[in-house]
Amino acid sequence: MPAPVKRRSPFNVKLLLALSLLCIGLIAAFLYFRYRNPTQIEWDYSRTASIRIPTEYPVHGIDVSKHQGKIEWSVIRESALADEARLEFVFIKATEGISIQDKRFKNNYSSARQTGLRVGAYHFFIPWRDPVPQADNFIETVQLKSGDLPPVLDVESSHPLKSDERTIRDIRTWLELIEKEYGVKPIIYTNRRFYQKFIRGNFDEYPLWLAHYSSEQLAGDISGKVWFWQYSELGQLKGIKGKVDYNAFLGDLSELEQICLP
C-alpha cells in the first residue's frame, strides 16, 4: 500500500504570503525614502500672474526693461499672487555694454520706488566689450539709494574668441569696480549652463540670481548662495502689456530688507 502524500499546511502558505508582502512593503518604503525629494516645494496657480508660482516662498518680484513699455506701477503694487505670496520687489534694466542706457530706466526706477517696492538695477554684460567702460556706464547711470537692492550683473554668454580664463577675469573686473563704488557685493544673474561653466567655484562669494524654468525646484550642484530664483518668463500682470519674468526671493520679507542697501 503506497505511503500517504503529505499535504502542505495552509498555515505555512499564509505565513509565506504574509512574509512576501512584508518584504515588498519594506522594499517599497526603502525606495520611497531613498529617492523621494525632501525639499519638494508647493506650487499653486495664480490668476494674477497666469502661471503657477512656488508658494513655498512668500516674497516674489518681477524684472523689467523698455520691452515692457509704459508700466502702471500703482496697479502692480496692489497685486496679490496666491495665498500669502505678494509682489515685493522689482529689478529694472539700467544699462547694456559700454554705451547703452535703457530709455525707461529712470522713470521705472522712480515710479516703482514711489509705490514702496524694493527696487534694484541691473547691467546686461556684453562679453566682447571691455568690462571697465561697462562698469563706468552703470555707475554713471545708476544712483542707488538706501533701501534699494544691490546692483546686478546680468551675464549669460561668453565670446568664442575669448578664453574661459579671460571671461572669468572680465566678470571679476566688473564686479570689483561696482563693489568699490556702491560698497556692497553685486548680485550675479545667470542661467544654469553659464553658472556651471563660469560662475561655480569662481564667484561663490557673490549672491546669485538664477534663471531656471525646467524644474519645480532649484536642484543640482550649486556652490554659491542663491538669493533669487527666476522661475518663469511667461507671466502676466495687470499694469504690464505682454509677458514678464517672475522671481522668488528665497527668504522672507525681513530677510529681503536685510540685504538692501543701508
C-alpha positions in Angstrom: 0.0 0.0 0.0 1.5 3.4 -1.0 2.5 5.9 1.7 0.1 8.7 2.2 1.1 12.0 0.5 1.9 14.8 2.9 0.0 18.0 2.3 1.4 21.5 2.9 -0.2 23.1 5.8 -2.5 26.1 4.9 -0.8 27.9 7.8 2.6 27.7 6.1 1.2 29.1 2.8 -0.4 32.1 4.6 2.8 32.7 6.6 4.8 32.7 3.4 2.4 35.1 1.7 2.5 37.4 4.7 6.3 37.5 4.7 6.4 38.2 1.0 4.0 41.1 1.3 6.0 42.4 4.2 9.3 42.2 2.2 7.6 44.1 -0.7 6.4 46.7 1.7 9.8 47.2 3.2 11.4 47.5 -0.2 8.8 50.0 -1.4 9.3 52.1 1.8 13.1 52.0 1.4 12.9 53.1 -2.3 10.5 55.9 -1.3 12.6 57.3 1.4 15.8 56.8 -0.6 14.7 58.6 -3.7 12.0 61.0 -2.5 12.8 64.7 -2.6 12.7 66.1 0.9 12.8 69.6 -0.4 9.9 69.4 -2.8 8.0 72.6 -2.7 4.4 73.5 -3.3 3.1 75.3 -6.4 -0.3 77.0 -6.9 -1.8 78.6 -10.0 -2.0 82.3 -9.8 -4.8 84.0 -11.7 -2.9 87.3 -11.3 0.2 86.0 -12.9 -1.5 83.5 -15.2 1.2 80.9 -14.2 1.9 78.5 -11.4 4.1 80.0 -8.7 6.1 78.4 -5.9 4.1 79.4 -2.8 6.8 78.0 -0.6 8.2 81.5 -0.9 6.1 84.4 0.2 8.2 87.1 -1.4 8.0 87.5 -5.2 9.1 90.0 -7.8 9.4 90.8 -11.4 12.2 92.2 -13.7 11.5 94.7 -16.4 13.1 96.7 -19.2 12.0 99.0 -22.0 10.5 95.9 -23.7 7.6 96.0 -21.2 6.7 99.5 -22.4 4.9 102.0 -20.1 4.1 100.3 -16.8 1.3 101.2 -14.4 3.2 100.8 -11.2 0.4 101.8 -8.8 -1.7 98.9 -10.2 1.2 96.5 -9.8 1.9 97.2 -6.2 -1.6 96.1 -5.2 -1.3 92.8 -6.9 -1.7 89.6 -4.8 -0.5 86.4 -6.3 -1.7 83.4 -4.4 -2.2 82.6 -0.7 0.3 84.8 1.2 2.5 85.4 -1.8 2.9 89.1 -2.8 4.9 91.2 -5.2 7.6 93.0 -3.1 10.5 93.8 -5.4 11.5 94.6 -9.0 14.8 94.6 -10.8 15.0 97.1 -13.6 17.4 97.1 -16.5 19.6 100.2 -16.4 22.5 99.7 -18.9 23.9 97.4 -21.5 27.5 97.2 -22.8 29.6 100.3 -22.8 27.1 102.9 -24.0 23.5 101.8 -23.9 21.1 103.1 -21.2 17.6 101.7 -21.0 15.4 104.5 -22.1 12.7 103.7 -19.4 15.1 103.1 -16.5 14.8 106.4 -14.8 11.0 106.5 -15.0 10.7 102.9 -14.0 13.1 103.3 -11.1 11.4 106.4 -9.6 7.8 105.2 -10.2 8.4 101.7 -8.7 10.2 103.2 -5.7 7.3 105.5 -5.0 4.9 102.5 -4.7 7.1 101.0 -1.9 8.5 98.2 -4.0 12.1 97.2 -3.2 14.0 98.3 -6.3 17.2 97.0 -7.9 19.1 97.9 -11.1 20.9 95.5 -13.5 23.6 95.8 -16.2 23.4 93.5 -19.2 27.0 92.4 -19.8 28.4 92.2 -23.4 31.2 89.6 -23.3 33.2 91.1 -26.2 33.3 94.6 -24.7 35.8 95.9 -22.2 34.5 95.4 -18.6 35.8 98.8 -17.3 33.7 101.1 -19.5 30.8 98.7 -18.9 31.1 99.3 -15.2 31.5 103.1 -15.9 28.3 103.0 -17.9 26.4 101.5 -15.0 27.9 103.8 -12.4 27.2 106.9 -14.4 23.5 105.9 -14.9 22.6 104.4 -11.6 22.5 106.2 -8.2 21.2 103.7 -5.8 19.6 104.8 -2.5 19.2 103.4 1.0 16.7 100.6 0.9 17.5 99.6 -2.7 18.6 96.1 -3.6 22.3 95.5 -4.5 23.3 96.1 -8.1 23.1 93.2 -10.5 25.4 91.9 -13.3 23.3 90.0 -15.9 25.9 87.7 -17.6 24.6 84.9 -19.8 27.1 84.2 -22.6 30.8 84.2 -23.4 32.7 85.3 -26.5 34.0 82.5 -28.8 37.3 84.3 -29.3 37.9 84.8 -25.5 39.4 82.1 -23.3 37.4 80.9 -20.3 40.1 82.5 -18.1 39.7 85.9 -19.8 35.9 85.7 -19.5 36.2 85.0 -15.7 38.7 87.8 -15.4 36.4 90.3 -17.2 33.5 89.4 -15.0 35.6 89.8 -11.9 36.8 93.2 -13.0 33.2 94.5 -13.4 32.1 93.1 -10.1 35.0 94.6 -8.2 34.6 98.0 -9.7 30.9 98.0 -8.8 31.5 96.7 -5.3 34.1 99.5 -4.8 31.6 102.1 -6.0 28.5 101.0 -4.1 30.1 99.4 -1.1 28.2 96.1 -1.5 28.8 92.8 -3.3 26.8 92.8 -6.6 24.3 90.0 -7.4 25.2 87.8 -10.3 22.2 86.9 -12.6 22.8 84.0 -15.0 21.4 80.7 -16.3 22.2 77.2 -15.2 24.6 76.5 -18.1 26.6 79.6 -17.7 26.7 79.2 -13.9 28.1 75.7 -14.2 30.8 76.7 -16.6 32.0 80.1 -15.3 30.4 81.1 -12.0 30.5 78.0 -9.9 33.8 77.7 -8.0 35.0 81.2 -9.2 32.4 83.6 -7.7 31.0 81.6 -4.8 31.3 84.7 -2.5 28.8 86.6 -4.6 25.0 86.2 -4.2 23.2 84.5 -7.1 20.0 85.1 -9.0 19.5 82.0 -11.2 17.1 81.6 -14.1 15.8 78.1 -14.1 12.5 77.2 -15.7 12.7 73.4 -16.4 12.3 72.2 -12.9 9.9 72.8 -9.9 12.9 73.4 -7.6 16.4 74.7 -7.7 18.4 71.4 -7.5 21.8 70.4 -8.6 25.4 71.4 -7.8 25.1 75.0 -6.6 28.1 76.0 -4.5 27.1 79.7 -4.1 24.3 81.4 -2.1 21.1 81.7 -4.2 19.1 84.7 -3.2 16.7 84.9 -6.1 15.2 82.3 -8.5 13.7 83.4 -11.8 11.1 80.6 -12.2 9.1 81.8 -15.2 9.5 84.1 -18.2 5.9 83.7 -19.2 4.0 85.6 -16.5 1.4 88.3 -16.9 0.5 91.2 -14.7 -2.2 93.9 -14.7 -0.3 97.1 -15.5 2.1 95.5 -17.9 1.5 94.6 -21.5 2.9 91.3 -22.7 4.9 88.7 -20.8 7.1 89.4 -17.8 9.6 87.4 -15.8 8.7 86.2 -12.3 11.1 85.7 -9.5 11.1 84.4 -5.9 13.3 85.6 -3.1 14.4 82.5 -1.1 13.6 84.0 2.2 11.0 86.1 4.0 10.3 89.8 3.8 12.5 90.7 6.8 15.5 88.9 5.1 14.8 90.8 1.9 15.1 94.0 3.8 18.3 92.9 5.4 20.1 92.6 2.1 19.0 96.0 0.9 21.5 98.9 1.0 21.7 100.6 4.4 
